[in-house]
Amino acid sequence: MTTSTPPASGASNTSNQRNSFGGGATFAPGININVSKSGGGTKYGAAANPGTGAARGGPLALPEPAFYSTADIREYCEALRAFTAYAAIEVEVGAEILKAALEQAPNAPGAAPFDAKLRARRVAKKVSKAADALADAAKLAAATYAAFQREYADVLTPRQAPKARRPFQF
């Protein structure tokens, strides 16, 4: 954490203070970043974690695509849905931030006043379409498991053989 010390007498106070909005001062928020590293190097992907899918937690991690049981298929489809839904939200937020940043760019000389907003919308629209595609991927991941259940229902829950009937007797 950054702390500021009081300036010496007669010195300018605005150059030594952070987060002050005084006369001519700039806004510079103090940001602390803590990084902790545990174990060896970080590896991602199915090739990095063969057979286990271990150490792959969090919203941005997919399990290894190993389909040996119905639980594996359900787990993968749910993780894929959660991953793409989370990513869709993040990408949509990024599109809005991009649009807001581009709207602040200086306009070309002689251009209409609203031209900057139109150009920003056209550029950010591409990122927004990527977010829509990720949302569609989330829907398709959920639909995949539903289709699996529908198509393989007879294999998953086999019907019991009919009970042998008693022979008819007088």
LUMKOLDREN-177428 format. One record per residue: residue number from 1; residue in one letter; x, y, z of N, C-alpha, C, O, CB in turn. Coordinates in steps of 0.05 Angstrom, whole numbers, plus 5000, padded with zeros to 4 digits. Each point is the difference from the previous one (the first is absolute). Glycine has a CB too. Example, Ala and Ser with C-alpha at 12.3 -4.5 7.8 and 13.67 -1.06 7.14 Angstrom:
BEGIN
- n | res | n_east | n_north | n_up | ca_east | ca_north | ca_up | c_east | c_north | c_up | o_east | o_north | o_up | cb_east | cb_north | cb_up
- 1 | a | 5264 | 4886 | 5156 | 4982 | 5024 | 5000 | 5018 | 5024 | 5000 | 5021 | 5000 | 5013 | 4941 | 4977 | 5012
- 2 | s | 5031 | 5044 | 4961 | 5016 | 5024 | 5001 | 4985 | 5022 | 5014 | 5010 | 5022 | 5004 | 5014 | 4965 | 4953
This chain:
BEGIN
- n | res | n_east | n_north | n_up | ca_east | ca_north | ca_up | c_east | c_north | c_up | o_east | o_north | o_up | cb_east | cb_north | cb_up
- 1 | m | 5017 | 4976 | 5000 | 4983 | 5024 | 5000 | 5018 | 5024 | 5000 | 5019 | 5002 | 5015 | 4944 | 4974 | 5009
- 2 | t | 5030 | 5044 | 4960 | 5016 | 5024 | 4997 | 4989 | 5021 | 5020 | 4976 | 5005 | 5001 | 5034 | 4985 | 4951
- 3 | t | 5008 | 5021 | 5063 | 4992 | 5021 | 5018 | 5016 | 5025 | 4992 | 5022 | 4999 | 4990 | 4968 | 4969 | 5048
- 4 | s | 4998 | 5055 | 4968 | 5014 | 5025 | 4993 | 5007 | 5013 | 5027 | 4986 | 4999 | 5019 | 4989 | 5006 | 4937
- 5 | t | 5048 | 5008 | 5043 | 5010 | 5014 | 5023 | 4993 | 5030 | 4996 | 4999 | 5009 | 4977 | 5038 | 4957 | 5032
- 6 | p | 4959 | 5048 | 5013 | 4995 | 5028 | 4997 | 5024 | 5014 | 4988 | 5022 | 4994 | 5007 | 4946 | 5005 | 5032
- 7 | p | 5027 | 5020 | 4943 | 5022 | 5014 | 4987 | 5014 | 5019 | 5020 | 4989 | 5008 | 5020 | 4987 | 4990 | 4936
- 8 | a | 5049 | 5007 | 5037 | 5015 | 5019 | 5016 | 4987 | 5027 | 4998 | 4986 | 5006 | 4981 | 5057 | 4967 | 5013
- 9 | s | 4963 | 5044 | 5025 | 4987 | 5026 | 5000 | 5008 | 5016 | 4975 | 5023 | 5001 | 4992 | 4977 | 4999 | 5058
- 10 | g | 4980 | 5012 | 4938 | 5005 | 5016 | 4976 | 4998 | 4983 | 4974 | 5000 | 5012 | 4978 | 5028 | 5018 | 5050
- 11 | a | 4971 | 4944 | 4973 | 4999 | 4983 | 4976 | 4971 | 4998 | 4990 | 4981 | 5004 | 5016 | 5060 | 4970 | 5000
- 12 | s | 4956 | 5020 | 4960 | 4974 | 4997 | 4988 | 4987 | 4974 | 5010 | 5013 | 4978 | 4999 | 5001 | 5048 | 4960
- 13 | n | 4962 | 4975 | 5050 | 4986 | 4977 | 5012 | 4989 | 4982 | 4978 | 4997 | 4976 | 5004 | 4991 | 5051 | 5036
- 14 | t | 5006 | 4983 | 4936 | 4987 | 4984 | 4979 | 5019 | 4980 | 4988 | 4990 | 4980 | 4989 | 4979 | 5058 | 5002
- 15 | s | 5056 | 4966 | 5009 | 5019 | 4981 | 4987 | 5004 | 4975 | 5018 | 5008 | 4980 | 4989 | 5014 | 5059 | 4988
- 16 | n | 4974 | 4963 | 5049 | 5005 | 4977 | 5017 | 4975 | 4985 | 5008 | 5003 | 4978 | 5012 | 5036 | 5046 | 5004
- 17 | q | 4938 | 4986 | 4979 | 4976 | 4986 | 5009 | 4988 | 4984 | 4977 | 5001 | 5008 | 4977 | 4989 | 5028 | 5056
- 18 | r | 5000 | 4940 | 4974 | 4987 | 4983 | 4980 | 4970 | 5003 | 5004 | 4991 | 5005 | 5023 | 5048 | 4962 | 4975
- 19 | n | 4946 | 5030 | 4981 | 4971 | 5001 | 5001 | 4989 | 5027 | 5009 | 4979 | 5002 | 5012 | 5022 | 4950 | 4998
- 20 | s | 5013 | 5069 | 4984 | 4990 | 5027 | 5007 | 4990 | 5014 | 4976 | 5011 | 4996 | 4978 | 5021 | 5007 | 5060
- 21 | f | 4947 | 5012 | 4965 | 4989 | 5015 | 4977 | 5003 | 5030 | 5004 | 4984 | 5015 | 4990 | 4983 | 4948 | 5004
- 22 | g | 5054 | 5045 | 5019 | 5005 | 5028 | 5005 | 5007 | 5014 | 4974 | 4999 | 4989 | 4978 | 5016 | 5000 | 5068
- 23 | g | 4993 | 5036 | 4957 | 5006 | 5016 | 4976 | 5023 | 4988 | 4983 | 5023 | 5000 | 5009 | 4962 | 5040 | 5017
- 24 | g | 5008 | 4951 | 4951 | 5020 | 4989 | 4981 | 5009 | 4972 | 5006 | 5017 | 4990 | 4986 | 4998 | 5056 | 5008
- 25 | a | 4975 | 4942 | 5027 | 5009 | 4973 | 5007 | 4987 | 4980 | 4980 | 4978 | 5004 | 4989 | 5027 | 5008 | 5060
- 26 | t | 5009 | 4966 | 4947 | 4989 | 4979 | 4982 | 4990 | 4977 | 5017 | 5008 | 4996 | 5022 | 5024 | 5017 | 4941
- 27 | f | 4950 | 4972 | 5025 | 4989 | 4977 | 5013 | 5017 | 4976 | 4995 | 5003 | 4992 | 4977 | 4951 | 5026 | 5019
- 28 | a | 5058 | 4970 | 5025 | 5017 | 4977 | 4997 | 4994 | 4981 | 5023 | 5012 | 5002 | 5022 | 5025 | 5024 | 4955
- 29 | p | 4943 | 4956 | 5020 | 4993 | 4983 | 5022 | 5022 | 4980 | 5007 | 5015 | 4990 | 4983 | 4937 | 5014 | 5003
- 30 | g | 5051 | 4991 | 5040 | 5019 | 4981 | 5008 | 4989 | 4971 | 4997 | 4979 | 4994 | 5011 | 5040 | 5040 | 5022
- 31 | i | 4995 | 4950 | 4953 | 4991 | 4972 | 4995 | 5021 | 4981 | 5011 | 5024 | 5003 | 4994 | 4950 | 5011 | 4964
- 32 | n | 5017 | 4967 | 5058 | 5017 | 4979 | 5010 | 4994 | 4974 | 4986 | 4976 | 4993 | 4997 | 5027 | 5030 | 5048
- 33 | i | 5017 | 4963 | 4946 | 4997 | 4974 | 4988 | 5017 | 4980 | 5015 | 5024 | 5003 | 5003 | 4967 | 5018 | 4952
- 34 | n | 4996 | 4958 | 5055 | 5014 | 4979 | 5014 | 4999 | 4975 | 4983 | 4979 | 4991 | 4990 | 5009 | 5028 | 5055
- 35 | v | 5036 | 4970 | 4950 | 5002 | 4975 | 4984 | 5012 | 4979 | 5018 | 5021 | 5004 | 5012 | 4985 | 5022 | 4945
- 36 | s | 4981 | 4951 | 5044 | 5011 | 4978 | 5015 | 5003 | 4976 | 4981 | 4983 | 4995 | 4983 | 4996 | 5021 | 5060
- 37 | k | 5043 | 4970 | 4960 | 5005 | 4978 | 4982 | 5004 | 4975 | 5018 | 5016 | 5000 | 5019 | 5006 | 5030 | 4946
- 38 | s | 4963 | 4950 | 5028 | 5003 | 4975 | 5016 | 5008 | 4977 | 4981 | 4988 | 4997 | 4979 | 4978 | 5019 | 5055
- 39 | g | 5053 | 4969 | 4974 | 5008 | 4977 | 4984 | 5016 | 5008 | 4976 | 5012 | 5021 | 4999 | 4947 | 4955 | 5016
- 40 | g | 5041 | 5006 | 4965 | 5016 | 5005 | 4976 | 4986 | 5018 | 4981 | 4983 | 5016 | 5008 | 5036 | 4939 | 4997
- 41 | g | 4989 | 5044 | 4970 | 4988 | 5017 | 4980 | 4971 | 4993 | 4995 | 4991 | 4978 | 5004 | 5053 | 5026 | 4975
- 42 | t | 4941 | 5016 | 5013 | 4972 | 4996 | 4995 | 4996 | 4989 | 4972 | 5011 | 5010 | 4981 | 4977 | 5028 | 5050
- 43 | k | 4996 | 4941 | 4967 | 4995 | 4987 | 4974 | 4970 | 5000 | 4996 | 4984 | 4996 | 5019 | 5057 | 4976 | 4984
- 44 | y | 4951 | 5032 | 4972 | 4971 | 5001 | 4993 | 4995 | 4981 | 4978 | 5018 | 4993 | 4984 | 4978 | 5054 | 5031
- 45 | g | 4980 | 4944 | 4982 | 4992 | 4983 | 4978 | 5001 | 4971 | 5007 | 5012 | 4992 | 5019 | 5004 | 5042 | 4950
- 46 | a | 4970 | 4950 | 5014 | 4998 | 4971 | 5005 | 5028 | 4987 | 4998 | 5005 | 4980 | 5014 | 4947 | 5020 | 4969
- 47 | a | 5065 | 5010 | 4999 | 5026 | 4988 | 4996 | 5018 | 5004 | 5024 | 5018 | 4985 | 5005 | 4977 | 5022 | 4946
- 48 | a | 5000 | 5015 | 5064 | 5017 | 5006 | 5023 | 4992 | 4984 | 5024 | 5016 | 4996 | 5018 | 4990 | 5050 | 4964
- 49 | n | 4969 | 4945 | 5020 | 4990 | 4984 | 5022 | 4989 | 4974 | 4991 | 4976 | 4995 | 5001 | 5014 | 5047 | 5024
- 50 | p | 5027 | 4940 | 4965 | 4989 | 4975 | 4988 | 4987 | 4983 | 5021 | 5011 | 4995 | 5022 | 5023 | 5007 | 4943
- 51 | g | 4942 | 4988 | 5029 | 4987 | 4980 | 5017 | 4985 | 5010 | 5024 | 4983 | 4985 | 5010 | 5051 | 4986 | 4974
- 52 | t | 4973 | 5052 | 5027 | 4987 | 5008 | 5025 | 4982 | 5024 | 4998 | 4979 | 5000 | 5013 | 5060 | 4981 | 5009
- 53 | g | 4969 | 5038 | 4963 | 4985 | 5025 | 4999 | 5003 | 5016 | 5026 | 4984 | 5017 | 5006 | 4983 | 4962 | 4963
- 54 | a | 5054 | 5014 | 5047 | 5005 | 5012 | 5026 | 5011 | 5028 | 4996 | 5011 | 5007 | 4979 | 4997 | 4948 | 5042
- 55 | a | 4989 | 5061 | 5000 | 5011 | 5027 | 5001 | 4988 | 5018 | 4978 | 5015 | 5016 | 4988 | 5027 | 4966 | 5033
- 56 | r | 4933 | 5014 | 4972 | 4988 | 5015 | 4979 | 4974 | 5012 | 5010 | 4979 | 4996 | 4988 | 5043 | 4975 | 4977
- 57 | g | 4979 | 5043 | 5057 | 4976 | 5012 | 5011 | 4995 | 5028 | 4990 | 5016 | 5010 | 4984 | 4990 | 4962 | 5056
- 58 | g | 4972 | 5040 | 4968 | 4994 | 5027 | 4993 | 4981 | 5002 | 4977 | 4995 | 4980 | 4987 | 5050 | 5033 | 5030
- 59 | p | 4945 | 5011 | 4978 | 4980 | 5003 | 4979 | 5012 | 4997 | 4972 | 4985 | 4996 | 4980 | 4989 | 5033 | 5051
- 60 | l | 5052 | 4974 | 4965 | 5012 | 5000 | 4974 | 5016 | 4974 | 4995 | 5020 | 5001 | 4987 | 4981 | 5049 | 5014
- 61 | a | 4989 | 4928 | 5009 | 5014 | 4975 | 4996 | 4980 | 4978 | 4992 | 4979 | 4997 | 5013 | 5057 | 5016 | 5020
- 62 | l | 4970 | 4973 | 4946 | 4983 | 4978 | 4991 | 5012 | 4974 | 5010 | 5025 | 4997 | 5001 | 4959 | 5029 | 4959
- 63 | p | 5000 | 4954 | 5047 | 5011 | 4974 | 5007 | 5010 | 4986 | 4976 | 4994 | 5008 | 4977 | 4974 | 4989 | 5061
- 64 | e | 5049 | 4984 | 4967 | 5010 | 4984 | 4978 | 4978 | 4985 | 4985 | 4982 | 4989 | 5014 | 5062 | 5006 | 5011
- 65 | p | 4956 | 5005 | 4949 | 4978 | 4986 | 4986 | 5004 | 4970 | 4999 | 5008 | 4988 | 4980 | 4986 | 5053 | 4992
- 66 | a | 5002 | 4947 | 5051 | 5001 | 4971 | 5002 | 4972 | 4990 | 5006 | 4989 | 5005 | 5022 | 5060 | 4996 | 4995
- 67 | f | 4940 | 4985 | 4964 | 4972 | 4992 | 5002 | 4998 | 4970 | 5005 | 4997 | 4984 | 4981 | 4989 | 5053 | 4988
- 68 | y | 5015 | 4955 | 5056 | 4999 | 4971 | 5007 | 4974 | 4993 | 5013 | 4994 | 4976 | 5004 | 5055 | 5024 | 5001
- 69 | s | 4935 | 5020 | 5003 | 4975 | 4994 | 5013 | 4981 | 5023 | 4994 | 5008 | 5021 | 4989 | 5014 | 4952 | 5048
- 70 | t | 4953 | 5023 | 4970 | 4980 | 5022 | 4996 | 5006 | 5023 | 5018 | 4995 | 5023 | 4993 | 4971 | 4943 | 4994
- 71 | a | 5046 | 5029 | 5036 | 5008 | 5022 | 5018 | 5021 | 5017 | 4987 | 5001 | 5025 | 5003 | 4987 | 4947 | 5037
- 72 | d | 5031 | 5015 | 4946 | 5021 | 5016 | 4986 | 4988 | 5018 | 4978 | 5008 | 5023 | 4997 | 5025 | 4940 | 5013
- 73 | i | 4948 | 5026 | 4976 | 4987 | 5016 | 4978 | 4984 | 5023 | 5013 | 5002 | 5023 | 4990 | 4995 | 4936 | 4980
- 74 | r | 4989 | 5036 | 5051 | 4984 | 5021 | 5013 | 5019 | 5021 | 5012 | 4995 | 5024 | 4997 | 4969 | 4943 | 5014
- 75 | e | 5057 | 5025 | 5002 | 5020 | 5018 | 5012 | 5012 | 5018 | 4978 | 5003 | 5024 | 5004 | 5007 | 4943 | 5033
- 76 | y | 4998 | 5021 | 4941 | 5012 | 5016 | 4978 | 4981 | 5020 | 4988 | 5007 | 5023 | 4996 | 5023 | 4938 | 4995
- 77 | c | 4945 | 5030 | 5004 | 4980 | 5018 | 4989 | 4994 | 5023 | 5019 | 4996 | 5023 | 4991 | 4985 | 4939 | 4982
- 78 | e | 5016 | 5032 | 5052 | 4995 | 5021 | 5020 | 5023 | 5019 | 5002 | 4996 | 5025 | 5002 | 4975 | 4944 | 5023
- 79 | a | 5054 | 5021 | 4975 | 5023 | 5017 | 5002 | 5003 | 5017 | 4975 | 5007 | 5024 | 5001 | 5016 | 4943 | 5028
- 80 | l | 4971 | 5022 | 4948 | 5002 | 5015 | 4975 | 4979 | 5022 | 4999 | 5005 | 5022 | 4992 | 5012 | 4937 | 4985
- 81 | r | 4959 | 5035 | 5033 | 4979 | 5020 | 5001 | 5008 | 5023 | 5019 | 4997 | 5023 | 4993 | 4968 | 4941 | 4997
- 82 | a | 5045 | 5028 | 5034 | 5008 | 5021 | 5019 | 5023 | 5017 | 4989 | 5000 | 5024 | 5003 | 4985 | 4946 | 5035
- 83 | f | 5034 | 5017 | 4949 | 5023 | 5014 | 4989 | 4992 | 5020 | 4979 | 5008 | 5023 | 5000 | 5020 | 4936 | 5009
- 84 | t | 4955 | 5032 | 4972 | 4992 | 5018 | 4978 | 4981 | 5021 | 5009 | 5001 | 5022 | 4990 | 5006 | 4941 | 4979
- 85 | a | 4976 | 5031 | 5051 | 4982 | 5021 | 5011 | 5016 | 5022 | 5014 | 4995 | 5023 | 4996 | 4969 | 4943 | 5009
- 86 | y | 5056 | 5026 | 5010 | 5018 | 5019 | 5014 | 5016 | 5016 | 4980 | 5002 | 5024 | 5002 | 5001 | 4945 | 5038
- 87 | a | 5007 | 5017 | 4940 | 5016 | 5014 | 4979 | 4983 | 5019 | 4984 | 5009 | 5022 | 4993 | 5022 | 4939 | 5004
- 88 | a | 4944 | 5032 | 4998 | 4982 | 5018 | 4985 | 4995 | 5026 | 5015 | 5000 | 5021 | 4988 | 4978 | 4939 | 4991
- 89 | i | 5019 | 5037 | 5047 | 4996 | 5024 | 5017 | 5025 | 5018 | 4999 | 4998 | 5024 | 4997 | 4970 | 4951 | 5033
- 90 | e | 5055 | 5012 | 4973 | 5025 | 5016 | 5001 | 5005 | 5013 | 4973 | 5008 | 5023 | 4999 | 5010 | 4945 | 5034
- 91 | v | 4977 | 5019 | 4945 | 5004 | 5011 | 4974 | 4980 | 5023 | 4994 | 5008 | 5020 | 4988 | 5009 | 4936 | 4996
- 92 | e | 4959 | 5041 | 5025 | 4980 | 5021 | 4996 | 5008 | 5025 | 5016 | 4997 | 5023 | 4991 | 4967 | 4943 | 5002
- 93 | v | 5046 | 5030 | 5031 | 5009 | 5023 | 5016 | 5024 | 5013 | 4986 | 5002 | 5024 | 4999 | 4983 | 4954 | 5044
- 94 | g | 5033 | 5006 | 4946 | 5022 | 5010 | 4985 | 4991 | 5017 | 4976 | 5012 | 5020 | 4993 | 5015 | 4941 | 5022
- 95 | a | 4952 | 5030 | 4972 | 4989 | 5014 | 4977 | 4990 | 5028 | 5008 | 5004 | 5020 | 4986 | 4984 | 4936 | 4992
- 96 | e | 4998 | 5045 | 5045 | 4990 | 5025 | 5010 | 5022 | 5019 | 5008 | 4999 | 5024 | 4995 | 4960 | 4953 | 5021
- 97 | i | 5062 | 5012 | 4996 | 5023 | 5017 | 5008 | 5014 | 5010 | 4975 | 5008 | 5024 | 4999 | 4998 | 4950 | 5044
- 98 | l | 4997 | 5009 | 4937 | 5013 | 5008 | 4975 | 4984 | 5023 | 4986 | 5011 | 5019 | 4991 | 5008 | 4934 | 5004
- 99 | k | 4955 | 5043 | 5005 | 4983 | 5020 | 4988 | 5002 | 5027 | 5014 | 5003 | 5021 | 4988 | 4965 | 4943 | 4997
- 100 | a | 5032 | 5035 | 5042 | 5002 | 5025 | 5015 | 5028 | 5013 | 4996 | 5001 | 5025 | 4999 | 4967 | 4956 | 5035
- 101 | a | 5053 | 5003 | 4964 | 5026 | 5011 | 4995 | 5003 | 5013 | 4973 | 5011 | 5021 | 4997 | 5008 | 4945 | 5034
- 102 | l | 4970 | 5020 | 4949 | 5002 | 5011 | 4972 | 4982 | 5024 | 4996 | 5007 | 5017 | 4983 | 5003 | 4937 | 5001
- 103 | e | 4969 | 5049 | 5031 | 4983 | 5024 | 4998 | 5015 | 5025 | 5010 | 4993 | 5022 | 4992 | 4966 | 4949 | 5014
- 104 | q | 5061 | 5025 | 5011 | 5015 | 5022 | 5010 | 5023 | 5009 | 4982 | 5013 | 5020 | 5004 | 4975 | 4964 | 5041
- 105 | a | 5017 | 5000 | 4934 | 5022 | 5007 | 4981 | 4992 | 5026 | 4986 | 4977 | 5005 | 4995 | 5036 | 4946 | 4999
- 106 | p | 5007 | 5065 | 4999 | 4995 | 5025 | 4985 | 4987 | 4994 | 4973 | 5008 | 4981 | 4986 | 5030 | 5041 | 5038
- 107 | n | 4944 | 4995 | 4969 | 4986 | 4997 | 4974 | 5016 | 5012 | 4978 | 5017 | 5018 | 5005 | 4939 | 4984 | 5019
- 108 | a | 5041 | 4988 | 4952 | 5014 | 5011 | 4977 | 4991 | 5029 | 4994 | 4977 | 5006 | 5005 | 5027 | 4947 | 4976
- 109 | p | 5013 | 5063 | 5009 | 4992 | 5028 | 4995 | 4978 | 5001 | 4979 | 5002 | 4987 | 4979 | 5045 | 5029 | 5032
- 110 | g | 4932 | 4999 | 4994 | 4978 | 5003 | 4982 | 4980 | 4978 | 5001 | 4980 | 5000 | 4985 | 5051 | 5024 | 4986
- 111 | a | 4972 | 4956 | 5047 | 4981 | 4978 | 5002 | 4977 | 5009 | 5018 | 5002 | 5019 | 5015 | 5035 | 4947 | 4979
- 112 | a | 4941 | 5020 | 5003 | 4976 | 5006 | 5016 | 5006 | 4994 | 5029 | 5016 | 4983 | 5006 | 4953 | 5007 | 4955
- 113 | p | 5018 | 5024 | 5057 | 5005 | 4996 | 5029 | 4994 | 4972 | 5010 | 5013 | 4990 | 5018 | 4977 | 5058 | 4988
- 114 | f | 4991 | 4939 | 4982 | 4993 | 4973 | 5009 | 5015 | 4978 | 4985 | 4995 | 4976 | 5004 | 4960 | 5042 | 5007
- 115 | d | 5063 | 4990 | 4971 | 5015 | 4980 | 4984 | 5018 | 4982 | 5017 | 5003 | 4977 | 4994 | 4996 | 5056 | 4968
- 116 | a | 5012 | 4978 | 5060 | 5017 | 4984 | 5017 | 4984 | 4977 | 5013 | 5011 | 4978 | 5002 | 5018 | 5063 | 5007
- 117 | k | 4947 | 4965 | 4999 | 4983 | 4979 | 5012 | 4993 | 4978 | 4980 | 5000 | 4976 | 5006 | 4982 | 5058 | 5026
- 118 | l | 5012 | 4974 | 4943 | 4994 | 4981 | 4980 | 5023 | 4982 | 4993 | 4997 | 4975 | 4997 | 4970 | 5057 | 4985
- 119 | r | 5057 | 4980 | 5016 | 5024 | 4984 | 4994 | 5006 | 4981 | 5023 | 5008 | 4977 | 4996 | 5011 | 5060 | 4976
- 120 | a | 4978 | 4972 | 5053 | 5005 | 4983 | 5023 | 4980 | 4977 | 5001 | 5008 | 4977 | 5007 | 5010 | 5063 | 5018
- 121 | r | 4957 | 4965 | 4968 | 4980 | 4978 | 5000 | 5007 | 4979 | 4979 | 4997 | 4976 | 5005 | 4969 | 5056 | 5010
- 122 | r | 5043 | 4977 | 4961 | 5007 | 4982 | 4979 | 5023 | 4981 | 5008 | 5000 | 4977 | 4993 | 4984 | 5057 | 4973
- 123 | v | 5036 | 4978 | 5048 | 5023 | 4984 | 5008 | 4992 | 4981 | 5023 | 5007 | 4976 | 4999 | 5024 | 5061 | 4987
- 124 | a | 4955 | 4973 | 5034 | 4993 | 4983 | 5023 | 4979 | 4979 | 4993 | 4997 | 4981 | 5015 | 5014 | 5058 | 5015
- 125 | k | 4975 | 4965 | 4948 | 4980 | 4981 | 4992 | 5012 | 4973 | 4995 | 4988 | 4979 | 5004 | 4984 | 5058 | 4977
- 126 | k | 5052 | 4963 | 5008 | 5014 | 4974 | 4994 | 5006 | 4985 | 5026 | 4996 | 4975 | 5000 | 5024 | 5045 | 4959
- 127 | v | 4988 | 4993 | 5062 | 5006 | 4987 | 5025 | 4973 | 4991 | 5013 | 4999 | 4978 | 5012 | 5043 | 5050 | 4995
- 128 | s | 4938 | 4988 | 4989 | 4973 | 4992 | 5011 | 4990 | 4975 | 4986 | 4987 | 4984 | 5012 | 5004 | 5064 | 4999
- 129 | k | 5014 | 4949 | 4963 | 4993 | 4976 | 4985 | 5015 | 4976 | 5011 | 4989 | 4978 | 5001 | 5001 | 5050 | 4958
- 130 | a | 5034 | 4976 | 5049 | 5016 | 4978 | 5012 | 4987 | 4991 | 5026 | 4999 | 4976 | 5007 | 5043 | 5041 | 4971
- 131 | a | 4948 | 5003 | 5038 | 4986 | 4993 | 5025 | 4975 | 4985 | 4994 | 4993 | 4981 | 5015 | 5026 | 5060 | 5007
- 132 | d | 4966 | 4967 | 4957 | 4976 | 4985 | 4993 | 5006 | 4972 | 4992 | 4985 | 4981 | 5006 | 4995 | 5062 | 4979
- 133 | a | 5042 | 4953 | 5001 | 5009 | 4973 | 4992 | 5006 | 4983 | 5024 | 4994 | 4976 | 5001 | 5024 | 5042 | 4955
- 134 | l | 4995 | 4994 | 5064 | 5006 | 4985 | 5024 | 4974 | 4993 | 5016 | 4998 | 4978 | 5011 | 5047 | 5045 | 4992
- 135 | a | 4936 | 4995 | 4997 | 4974 | 4994 | 5012 | 4986 | 4977 | 4986 | 4988 | 4983 | 5012 | 5008 | 5065 | 5003
- 136 | d | 5006 | 4952 | 4958 | 4989 | 4978 | 4985 | 5014 | 4974 | 5006 | 4987 | 4978 | 5001 | 5000 | 5054 | 4962
- 137 | a | 5039 | 4969 | 5041 | 5015 | 4976 | 5007 | 4991 | 4989 | 5027 | 4999 | 4976 | 5004 | 5041 | 5041 | 4970
- 138 | a | 4953 | 5001 | 5045 | 4990 | 4991 | 5026 | 4974 | 4986 | 4996 | 4995 | 4979 | 5013 | 5028 | 5059 | 5010
- 139 | k | 4959 | 4973 | 4961 | 4975 | 4987 | 4995 | 5003 | 4972 | 4986 | 4987 | 4981 | 5007 | 4992 | 5064 | 4989
- 140 | l | 5040 | 4954 | 4986 | 5005 | 4974 | 4986 | 5012 | 4980 | 5018 | 4995 | 4976 | 4997 | 5011 | 5049 | 4961
- 141 | a | 5010 | 4983 | 5062 | 5012 | 4981 | 5019 | 4978 | 4988 | 5017 | 5000 | 4976 | 5006 | 5043 | 5050 | 4995
- 142 | a | 4938 | 4990 | 5007 | 4977 | 4990 | 5016 | 4983 | 4981 | 4982 | 4990 | 4980 | 5010 | 5010 | 5061 | 5019
- 143 | a | 4996 | 4967 | 4946 | 4984 | 4984 | 4982 | 5014 | 4973 | 4993 | 4987 | 4981 | 4994 | 4993 | 5061 | 4987
- 144 | t | 5047 | 4958 | 5020 | 5014 | 4975 | 4995 | 4994 | 4979 | 5020 | 4995 | 4977 | 4993 | 5041 | 5050 | 4987
- 145 | y | 4964 | 4980 | 5045 | 4994 | 4980 | 5021 | 4970 | 4992 | 4998 | 4994 | 4976 | 5005 | 5042 | 5043 | 5025
- 146 | a | 4946 | 4999 | 4964 | 4972 | 4992 | 4997 | 4997 | 4981 | 4976 | 4985 | 4981 | 5002 | 5001 | 5064 | 5018
- 147 | a | 5028 | 4960 | 4958 | 4999 | 4982 | 4977 | 5012 | 4973 | 5007 | 4990 | 4979 | 4991 | 5012 | 5061 | 4978
- 148 | f | 5020 | 4960 | 5046 | 5012 | 4975 | 5009 | 4980 | 4984 | 5016 | 4998 | 4976 | 4995 | 5048 | 5046 | 5005
- 149 | q | 4941 | 4990 | 5019 | 4980 | 4986 | 5016 | 4978 | 4989 | 4983 | 4991 | 4977 | 5004 | 5020 | 5052 | 5035
- 150 | r | 4980 | 4987 | 4942 | 4978 | 4991 | 4983 | 5008 | 4977 | 4981 | 4985 | 4981 | 4997 | 4996 | 5066 | 5005
- 151 | e | 5042 | 4955 | 4986 | 5009 | 4981 | 4980 | 5010 | 4974 | 5013 | 4997 | 4978 | 4988 | 5015 | 5059 | 4982
- 152 | y | 4999 | 4964 | 5053 | 5011 | 4977 | 5013 | 4984 | 4991 | 5025 | 5010 | 4986 | 5017 | 5034 | 5028 | 4966
- 153 | a | 4931 | 4995 | 5019 | 4984 | 4993 | 5023 | 4996 | 4970 | 5002 | 5000 | 4988 | 5022 | 4977 | 5056 | 4974
- 154 | d | 5019 | 4942 | 4981 | 4995 | 4971 | 5001 | 5025 | 4985 | 5008 | 4999 | 4979 | 5011 | 4966 | 5026 | 4954
- 155 | v | 5059 | 5006 | 5029 | 5025 | 4987 | 5008 | 5006 | 5006 | 5029 | 5010 | 4983 | 5014 | 5007 | 5021 | 4939
- 156 | l | 4976 | 5020 | 5056 | 5007 | 5008 | 5027 | 4982 | 4986 | 5021 | 5010 | 4991 | 5020 | 5005 | 5053 | 4963
- 157 | t | 4960 | 4953 | 5010 | 4981 | 4987 | 5019 | 4987 | 4977 | 4984 | 4978 | 5004 | 4990 | 5014 | 5039 | 5038
- 158 | p | 5021 | 4935 | 4970 | 4988 | 4978 | 4984 | 4974 | 4990 | 5013 | 4997 | 5000 | 5024 | 5049 | 4987 | 4961
- 159 | r | 4936 | 5006 | 4998 | 4974 | 4990 | 5009 | 5003 | 4972 | 5011 | 5016 | 4984 | 4990 | 4960 | 5044 | 4977
- 160 | q | 5009 | 4967 | 5054 | 5001 | 4973 | 5012 | 4985 | 4981 | 4982 | 4981 | 5006 | 4987 | 5022 | 5013 | 5060
- 161 | a | 5008 | 4957 | 4953 | 4987 | 4979 | 4984 | 4972 | 4994 | 5012 | 4997 | 5001 | 5024 | 5048 | 4979 | 4963
- 162 | p | 4935 | 5015 | 4996 | 4974 | 4995 | 5011 | 5001 | 4975 | 5018 | 5013 | 4980 | 4993 | 4965 | 5042 | 4967
- 163 | k | 5007 | 4979 | 5061 | 4999 | 4977 | 5019 | 4986 | 4976 | 4986 | 4981 | 5004 | 4985 | 5019 | 5027 | 5055
- 164 | a | 5010 | 4946 | 4966 | 4987 | 4976 | 4988 | 4972 | 4997 | 5012 | 4996 | 5002 | 5024 | 5049 | 4976 | 4970
- 165 | r | 4936 | 5017 | 4989 | 4973 | 4997 | 5009 | 4995 | 4971 | 5009 | 5013 | 4981 | 4990 | 4972 | 5055 | 4978
- 166 | r | 4997 | 4962 | 5050 | 4992 | 4973 | 5008 | 4984 | 4987 | 4977 | 4984 | 5012 | 4987 | 5015 | 5001 | 5062
- 167 | p | 5007 | 4962 | 4947 | 4984 | 4987 | 4980 | 4971 | 4998 | 5009 | 4994 | 4997 | 5023 | 5047 | 4977 | 4961
- 168 | f | 4941 | 5027 | 4996 | 4971 | 4998 | 5006 | 4993 | 4972 | 5009 | 5007 | 4980 | 4986 | 4983 | 5057 | 4981
- 169 | q | 4996 | 4961 | 5055 | 4991 | 4973 | 5009 | 4970 | 5002 | 5007 | 4990 | 5020 | 5010 | 5056 | 4969 | 5008
- 170 | f | 4940 | 4988 | 4976 | 4971 | 4999 | 5006 | 4997 | 4992 | 5028 | 4977 | 4997 | 5010 | 5012 | 4991 | 4944
